[in-house]
Amino acid sequence: MALDSSGSAITNSGPVTAPIAKRVPSERVHHGDVFVDEYEWLRDKKDPEVIAYLEAENAYTDAQTEKLRPLREKLFDEIKARTQETDLSLPTRMGGYWYYSRTFEGKQYGVSCRCPILDKDDWNPPKLAAGVEIPGEEVLLDVNELAQGHEFFSLGASSLSDAGDLLAYSVDTEGDERYELRIKNLRTGELLPERIEGIAAGATWSLDGTHIFYQTVDDAWRADSVWRHRLGTDREADVRVFHEPDEAFSVGVGASHSKRYLVIGSGSKITSEEWILESDNPEGEFRVVLPRREGIEYGTEHAVIGGQDKLLILHNDVVDGVKAVNFVLAVAPLDDPADMTLLIPHRDDVRLEGIDAFSDKLVLSYRREALPRIAVWPLTSDGFGELKDIDFDLALFSAGLGGNPEWEQPMLRIGVSSFITPVQVFDYTHETGEMILRKEQVVLGDYTADDYVQQRDWAIAADGTRVPISLVQRKDAPAGPKSLLLYGYGSYEAAIDPGFSVARLSLLDRGMVFAVAHVRGGGELGRLWYEEGKTLTKKNTFTDFISVAQHLVDTGVTAPDRLAADGGSAGGLLMGAVANMAPELFTGILTNVPFVDPLTTVLDPSLPLTVTEWDEWGNPLADKQVYDYMKTYAPYENVEAKDYPAILATTGLNDTRVFYVEPAKWVAKLRAIKTGHSQLLLKTDMTSGHGGVSGRYEKWKEVAFEYAWLLDTVGLADA
């Protein structure tokens, strides 16, 4: 596509110029500081002028990227050609059935199915093949049928009753994460008359299948209540069994793995509390496990140890005078949870993350050396056996429990992956240590892991902290600086772990290196790694990322003219900050649903989820120090008259977590203030929310669009 002298795309109907948003000054005044916001008017999505502006941005983005259409189509075809479109998942045993899902070529969504267990003593999953009839197969839910007539569709809950005769499922057709709950009778195939609308995604059954528990949200879209619904009654008769009045807390409901207890959890970012009830007594009263205390988090799991009911409690309370920041594991009597006995003490280099109980073993999920791991702990007649780590012969990997719904089962389902290892699913027998590979993600074509290499590197941050970097590339990549995509997130203690991507092969095979900057604010190196990248230390997240980028340039892995950055949501805040702080290091920045106007959002407690976010960012409404600190890094407020990298920002009109207005305002201000001729693009999906488009083919098209832009930006469009 040709460009005119101003850089506008020329189409058959003439040039499509970059939209220039009008300026409507409005003042935001806090702590004596006056900020003039000229683009806040874009917040009203019911205003036809706002919609027209977003559509103009979309038209401009379409015109500017039209030249990449052949590359987009090629990338889409590559993703499709590497994917086994008609496939079956590995069956999981539950009750009297094997449960699995199907995908079919040409269909956007999966189909959940089951078939009967022929031999109750056989735990080896049946070998199912596409195109081969499966005796006794039942289709539980065909999501393709549910999605018909909807531009967006997302399945929330899919919860079976213990008897396996009822399926509760919830659907979102707007992208705003508000669901309608339906219940299907699997014996007759009919839907029950219940339609419970406007709720959160989850659904939990009582043990006898007579009641179902669900959550609702308040005006700020915070899950604040748990309700009990008795099948066959009107919603008006539902009973609210728990309400959380503290706006910093959100609630959830579930069941113990033993299915003997219902569990309500209420938590903020730094404090938690749980309430339990026997699952066979759904109309009973929930009772608190341990009363909440500010700054103390805990989670529980029911276990039977030495023939006695116990609670396993993972917590970060003070132990022997020292705060257990990386958590410890304790055991307590079910009727006296405060009477805890320490099982696994605190370690500075190990972050305990979860505990799962089975009839004869416990499974510990933990993190060491910036990698997620699991260990199995057998239960004996008088207590505990030997805790055994499960090891994998990979330099970088992710490991975790797969589908293990049964309380009594001889094998454990474990999933393993890496940047170069397609997902592998094993059945592990802890008595023998045998690992049986049951299924491996199929990658069609000539893919072999031996053609690629993954490695760990370290950068030195501005304050001397060592920051881990994960890298993956083709082994035959030429020496010298290469095009590189650097991904980062760095918030909420979320860890970016090694994982395989079929789509990413299209970048690697064109000579691009993919790297992850494991910056502070994430959870890769334990709770302190997170603590050092939040509230009044948040800027460590940004400077760590910049240090990683500079390290990759200084060591000759890449160069600024071929280095692109990527991050979404809170990772979009990271992208906006580094664009302001070190634009010279990057040739392009890709960001999805970016949180680039954090101060405006976190100052407004009426907005969804704002109050719950104060533990993460601080409360700038009440604390001038927090306000002043956030103002120094908020991307939107720190846009300057300088040359920025090329930027592609994507968002969804119905996003309820990061409103579309944040990237819209950011791009408008950048376009008005920046110097130079870098490309600024905003792409708004007018039907989706925070998770982007729905349907696998639509997602592949979206990935192809972004990858084509990335390849063009780093000079590999013709590779």
PETA-V967451 format. One record per backbone hydrogen bond with DSSP energy under -1.0 kcal/mol. CO is the residue of the C=O (numbers start at 1). NH is the residue of the N-H. Records with the same first field share a line. If there is no record, write none. Layout:
# PETA-V967451
CO = NH + NH
This chain:
# PETA-V967451
2 = 10
4 = 7
8 = 4
9 = 16
11 = 14
14 = 11
26 = 37
28 = 35
30 = 33
33 = 30
35 = 28
37 = 26
38 = 24
39 = 42
40 = 43
41 = 44
43 = 45
44 = 47
47 = 51
48 = 52
49 = 53
50 = 54
51 = 55
52 = 56
53 = 57
54 = 58
55 = 59
56 = 60
57 = 61
58 = 62
59 = 63
60 = 64
61 = 65
65 = 68
66 = 69
68 = 72
69 = 73
70 = 74
71 = 75
72 = 76
73 = 77
74 = 78
75 = 79
76 = 80
77 = 81
78 = 82
82 = 444
83 = 85
87 = 103
92 = 99
94 = 97
96 = 117
97 = 94
98 = 115
99 = 92
100 = 113
101 = 89
102 = 111
103 = 87
104 = 107
108 = 696
110 = 143
111 = 102
112 = 140 + 141
113 = 100
114 = 138
115 = 98
119 = 122
129 = 132
134 = 137
138 = 114
141 = 112
142 = 146
143 = 147
147 = 150
154 = 172
157 = 170
159 = 168
161 = 164
165 = 186
166 = 161
167 = 184
168 = 159
169 = 182
170 = 156
171 = 180
172 = 154
179 = 199
180 = 171
181 = 196
182 = 169
183 = 192
184 = 167
185 = 189
190 = 185
196 = 181
199 = 179
201 = 157
204 = 213
206 = 209
210 = 231
211 = 206
212 = 229
213 = 204
214 = 227
215 = 200
216 = 224 + 225
218 = 221
220 = 609
222 = 218
223 = 251
224 = 244
225 = 216
226 = 241 + 242
227 = 214
228 = 239
229 = 212
230 = 233
234 = 237
235 = 238
239 = 228
242 = 226
246 = 249
250 = 267
252 = 265
254 = 263
256 = 259
260 = 279
261 = 256
262 = 277
263 = 254
264 = 275
265 = 252
266 = 273
267 = 250
271 = 268
273 = 266
274 = 289
275 = 264
276 = 287
277 = 262
278 = 281
279 = 207
281 = 284
287 = 276
293 = 296
296 = 272
297 = 316
299 = 314
301 = 312
303 = 310
305 = 308
308 = 305
309 = 334
310 = 303
311 = 332
312 = 301
313 = 330
314 = 299
315 = 328
317 = 324
319 = 322
322 = 319
323 = 325
324 = 327
326 = 352
328 = 315
329 = 343 + 344
330 = 313
331 = 341
332 = 311
333 = 336
336 = 339
338 = 340
341 = 331
344 = 329
351 = 367
354 = 365
356 = 363
360 = 379
361 = 358
362 = 377
363 = 356
364 = 375
365 = 353 + 354
366 = 373
367 = 351
368 = 371
371 = 368
373 = 366
374 = 390
375 = 364
376 = 388
377 = 362
378 = 385
383 = 380
388 = 376
392 = 394
398 = 417
400 = 415
407 = 359
412 = 428
413 = 402
414 = 426
415 = 400
416 = 424
417 = 398
421 = 418
423 = 441
424 = 416
425 = 438 + 439
426 = 414
427 = 436
428 = 412
429 = 433
434 = 429
436 = 427
439 = 425
448 = 451
449 = 452
451 = 475
453 = 473
455 = 471
457 = 469
459 = 467
461 = 464
465 = 461
467 = 459
468 = 518
469 = 457
470 = 516
471 = 455
472 = 514
473 = 453
474 = 477
483 = 513
484 = 564
485 = 515
486 = 566
487 = 517
491 = 494
502 = 505
503 = 506
504 = 507 + 508
505 = 509
507 = 510 + 512
508 = 511
513 = 485
514 = 472
515 = 487
516 = 470
517 = 519
519 = 522
521 = 493
523 = 526
526 = 530
527 = 531
528 = 532
529 = 521
530 = 533
534 = 537
535 = 538
537 = 540
538 = 541
539 = 543
540 = 544
541 = 545
542 = 546
543 = 547
544 = 548
545 = 549
546 = 550
547 = 551
548 = 552
549 = 553
550 = 554
551 = 555
552 = 557 + 558
553 = 556
557 = 482
559 = 562
562 = 484
563 = 587 + 588
564 = 486
565 = 590
566 = 488
568 = 571
569 = 572 + 573 + 595
570 = 574
571 = 575
572 = 576
573 = 577
574 = 578
575 = 579
576 = 580
577 = 581
578 = 582
582 = 585
583 = 586
587 = 646
588 = 565
589 = 648
590 = 567
591 = 650
592 = 569
594 = 596
596 = 636
597 = 601
598 = 602
599 = 603
601 = 604
604 = 607
607 = 610
610 = 613
611 = 614
613 = 616 + 617
614 = 618
616 = 535
619 = 623
623 = 627
624 = 628
625 = 629
626 = 630
627 = 631
630 = 633 + 634
634 = 638
640 = 642
642 = 675
646 = 589
647 = 681
648 = 591
649 = 683
650 = 593
651 = 685
652 = 655
659 = 662
660 = 664
661 = 665
662 = 666
663 = 667
664 = 668
665 = 669
666 = 670
667 = 671
668 = 672
669 = 673
670 = 674
679 = 647
681 = 649
683 = 651
685 = 653
688 = 654
689 = 692
695 = 699
696 = 700
697 = 701
698 = 702
699 = 703
700 = 704
701 = 705
702 = 706
703 = 707
704 = 708
705 = 709
706 = 710
707 = 711
708 = 712
709 = 713
710 = 714
711 = 716
716 = 719
